[in-house]
Amino acid sequence: MKALLISDYGDPPRLADVAEPVPGDGEVPVQVSGAALNPLDLKMAAGHLREFFPVRFPYTLGTDIAGVVARAGHGWAAGDRVVARLDPRAGGALAELAAVPADQLVPAPASVPLSTAAGAATAAATAWQALTEVAAVRPGQRVLVQGAAGGVGSFAVQLAHRLGAHVIATASPAGLAIAEELGADEVIDYTAGPLAARVRGVDVVIDTVGGRAGEQALDVLVPGGLLVAVPAPPDAERAASRGVRAAFVFHESDAARLGTVVTLLDDGLRVLVDRRLPLADAAGGLTYLARGHAKGKIIVGT
Ligand SMILES: NC(=O)c1ccc[n+]([C@@H]2O[C@H](COP(=O)([O-])OP(=O)(O)OC[C@H]3O[C@@H](n4cnc5c(N)ncnc54)[C@H](OP(=O)(O)O)[C@@H]3O)[C@@H](O)[C@H]2O)c1
């Protein structure tokens, strides 16, 4: 089968012919209909996360998968339509077939194309974790989403809106209308000047951008407000010195959480699709993602 792999950290990902994975204990084979790209794939390929997620080479990239169970086992029937978030240490989504732990599979939504559903696996689940588990957002709170048009941000805007928050979204001019469509009550063009001049009184910031954007976000929080940092652990001391709190969201695969967000796809939660590519062009998709301006998810599959 074909797979997008690296033979060492720093290798450019390349499409190769490899043997089909042999399912181990507790695993079932899944024919991949779609895989979604994440910045995590870039970090894995570069070796930036080797301490947290060591891998064995050759390593097939990709964690987000939707497909069809190819052989019955562990409570799943051949032909079942499923979504899963693979352990980054194993990877394997950017391939024609994957061996997936049966307890990580959840039923695919009925109303969304199967390949598209893969887009929820990391991004929607991370947004859900940030909003409900880390920040425990309540109706009426003012929630600022930094990077509202991106993978995690596009879900965070929708989910914060569903939780009853007043949603403020930052995006570039090209992303402002997208953020409004997704449910933002206010949109801010991040290219037009310092954030604190445009918004104040925010209870929770979901920052999917990091760096300077994350620092600026500390200035817009109410006393005791919470910055939830998605790209990297925040500077908690700096936050404390300004009278606010900061926490990191560390997303780990969790079938129960994934099941929750996948169910919401049948209730109108949208996977914003930037583009669809065949597996043969997945490496180009990663190059595009690395530029940092994707609008929603890049789906590899038809
Ligand atoms: N902690 C975890 O467990 C976890 C889980 C998931 C993701 N992450 C990390 O979170 C980060 C975001 O992931 P993602 O999948 O959402 O990435 P993404 O899809 O590549 O998001 C890119 C978005 O960021 C926006 N952006 C860039 N600079 C901005 C700025 N200064 N202000 C506001 N928006 C800006 C871009 O909007 P424009 O095009 O409009 O500029 C683009 O839409 C990555 O570092 C990823 O590795 C961490």
The ligand as an SDF file (V2000), in Angstrom:
LIG
                    3D

 48 52  0  0  0  0  0  0  0  0999 V2000
   -1.7420   21.2450   23.0350 N   0  0  0  0  0  0  0  0  0  0  0  0
   -2.2900   20.3490   22.2300 C   0  0  0  0  0  0  0  0  0  0  0  0
   -2.5740   19.2230   22.6310 O   0  0  0  0  0  0  0  0  0  0  0  0
   -2.5760   20.7630   20.7950 C   0  0  0  0  0  0  0  0  0  0  0  0
   -3.6330   20.1820   20.0800 C   0  0  0  0  0  0  0  0  0  0  0  0
   -3.9080   20.6510   18.8000 C   0  0  0  0  0  0  0  0  0  0  0  0
   -3.1180   21.6550   18.2310 C   0  0  0  0  0  0  0  0  0  0  0  0
   -2.0730   22.1580   18.9480 N   0  0  0  0  0  0  0  0  0  0  0  0
   -1.2580   23.2400   18.4020 C   0  0  0  0  0  0  0  0  0  0  0  0
   -2.0680   24.4150   18.3040 O   0  0  0  0  0  0  0  0  0  0  0  0
   -1.6250   25.2130   17.2300 C   0  0  0  0  0  0  0  0  0  0  0  0
   -2.7930   25.5210   16.3010 C   0  0  0  0  0  0  0  0  0  0  0  0
   -3.2240   24.3320   15.6780 O   0  0  0  0  0  0  0  0  0  0  0  0
   -4.2380   24.4050   14.4540 P   0  0  0  0  0  0  0  0  0  0  0  0
   -4.4740   23.0150   14.0090 O   0  0  0  0  0  0  0  0  0  0  0  0
   -5.4070   25.2440   14.8110 O   0  0  0  0  0  0  0  0  0  0  0  0
   -3.3260   25.1930   13.3870 O   0  0  0  0  0  0  0  0  0  0  0  0
   -3.7270   25.8090   11.9760 P   0  0  0  0  0  0  0  0  0  0  0  0
   -4.9380   25.1240   11.4410 O   0  0  0  0  0  0  0  0  0  0  0  0
   -2.5030   25.8160   11.1590 O   0  0  0  0  0  0  0  0  0  0  0  0
   -4.1360   27.3090   12.3470 O   0  0  0  0  0  0  0  0  0  0  0  0
   -3.6530   28.3310   11.6110 C   0  0  0  0  0  0  0  0  0  0  0  0
   -4.5170   29.5730   11.8680 C   0  0  0  0  0  0  0  0  0  0  0  0
   -3.8140   30.4670   12.7280 O   0  0  0  0  0  0  0  0  0  0  0  0
   -4.2050   31.7760   12.3370 C   0  0  0  0  0  0  0  0  0  0  0  0
   -3.2340   32.7820   12.7620 N   0  0  0  0  0  0  0  0  0  0  0  0
   -1.9150   32.8480   12.4420 C   0  0  0  0  0  0  0  0  0  0  0  0
   -1.3650   33.9180   13.0730 N   0  0  0  0  0  0  0  0  0  0  0  0
   -2.3630   34.5180   13.7980 C   0  0  0  0  0  0  0  0  0  0  0  0
   -2.4230   35.6440   14.6710 C   0  0  0  0  0  0  0  0  0  0  0  0
   -1.3410   36.3840   14.9420 N   0  0  0  0  0  0  0  0  0  0  0  0
   -3.6060   35.9460   15.2520 N   0  0  0  0  0  0  0  0  0  0  0  0
   -4.7070   35.2080   15.0070 C   0  0  0  0  0  0  0  0  0  0  0  0
   -4.7200   34.1290   14.1750 N   0  0  0  0  0  0  0  0  0  0  0  0
   -3.5510   33.7880   13.5880 C   0  0  0  0  0  0  0  0  0  0  0  0
   -4.3100   31.6950   10.8390 C   0  0  0  0  0  0  0  0  0  0  0  0
   -5.2560   32.6420   10.4320 O   0  0  0  0  0  0  0  0  0  0  0  0
   -5.0120   33.5930    9.1670 P   0  0  0  0  0  0  0  0  0  0  0  0
   -4.8660   32.7080    7.9850 O   0  0  0  0  0  0  0  0  0  0  0  0
   -6.2540   34.3860    9.1680 O   0  0  0  0  0  0  0  0  0  0  0  0
   -3.7420   34.3510    9.4580 O   0  0  0  0  0  0  0  0  0  0  0  0
   -4.7930   30.2570   10.5830 C   0  0  0  0  0  0  0  0  0  0  0  0
   -6.1900   30.2180   10.3180 O   0  0  0  0  0  0  0  0  0  0  0  0
   -0.4720   24.4420   16.5850 C   0  0  0  0  0  0  0  0  0  0  0  0
    0.7390   24.8910   17.1580 O   0  0  0  0  0  0  0  0  0  0  0  0
   -0.7280   23.0090   17.0190 C   0  0  0  0  0  0  0  0  0  0  0  0
    0.4240   22.2000   17.0170 O   0  0  0  0  0  0  0  0  0  0  0  0
   -1.7860   21.7350   20.2090 C   0  0  0  0  0  0  0  0  0  0  0  0
  1  2  1  0
  2  3  2  0
  2  4  1  0
  4  5  1  0
  4 48  2  0
  5  6  2  0
  6  7  1  0
  7  8  2  0
  8  9  1  0
  8 48  1  0
  9 10  1  0
  9 46  1  0
 10 11  1  0
 11 12  1  0
 11 44  1  0
 12 13  1  0
 13 14  1  0
 14 15  2  0
 14 16  1  0
 14 17  1  0
 17 18  1  0
 18 19  2  0
 18 20  1  0
 18 21  1  0
 21 22  1  0
 22 23  1  0
 23 24  1  0
 23 42  1  0
 24 25  1  0
 25 26  1  0
 25 36  1  0
 26 27  1  0
 26 35  1  0
 27 28  2  0
 28 29  1  0
 29 30  1  0
 29 35  2  0
 30 31  1  0
 30 32  2  0
 32 33  1  0
 33 34  2  0
 34 35  1  0
 36 37  1  0
 36 42  1  0
 37 38  1  0
 38 39  2  0
 38 40  1  0
 38 41  1  0
 42 43  1  0
 44 45  1  0
 44 46  1  0
 46 47  1  0
M  CHG  2   8   1  16  -1
M  END
$$$$
